[in-house]
């Protein structure tokens, strides 16, 4: 479990994180989202003990990691995939990490296999593609078999097969009861992977919710052979019905269930009845509209 409790972080007079509180729980994938400059990287650095909060506390499984003697066994982290000596091979990089924690060579071989890096295990990391570097970073995060995994942009540079691998890996880790937290700018991927969302802007908490709750229904798309009859049937206070085509209606203020039951009572045939939800990207943009640090001209 990751607990961020009323954390504030200041650098001089600049407040980067402002009384931030949230929890990433075991058995869930928590998406940690926010625009550039929102304080995500600073928060993740405080979680792993690389930086200290000005006030408040950050706990991993009930305690701070700042004085941990075996952090690889407690939390697996990918913050910067390129933070590896380019002259080292993949296997030598992982072996060096393993030796600091008494992790056997067999575990190094295991995570190399898991990450699909067996064939390039003896290749220098400086020659790795971006995607291969990401796989090595994830392998390193899993090396100590930790109960908590925190990854920053884990699918950056991966091909479709690699993206699917990460998606299935994180779901599997959460299913094992581990705490999984990831930060990403790829909203579609977060929507597919995450159960829980924490969204920050300008260092403050904007949302602590589920993906389903954030992507609320915007209306219902209805395709019917009798649009006029259906319009007159379901119209009323709080219900808006607009035409989107010869046989197509868009309805707000009335659920798909209510529309379907009303149509059935009058024998109106329905060819399609589809709730229309805002995408995670749309919901995120709407939520963070006033918290964007760097906004391009339009």
Secondary structure, DSSP 4 states (H G I P E B T S, - for coil): -EEEEEEEEEETTEEEEEEEEEEEPTT-EEEEEE-TTSSHHHHHHHHTTSS--SEEEEEETTB-STT-S-HHHHEEEES-TT-S-TTSBHHHHHHHHHHTTT--HHHHHHHHHHTT-GGGTTSBGGG--HHHHHHHHHHHHHTT--SEEEEESTTTT--HHHHHHHHHHHHHHHHTT-EEEEE-S-HHHHHHH-SEEEEEETTEEEEEEEHHHHS-EEEEEEEES-HHHHHHHH-BTTBEEEEEETTEEEEESS-HHHHHHHHHHHT--EEEEEEEE--HHHHHHHHTGGG-SS----
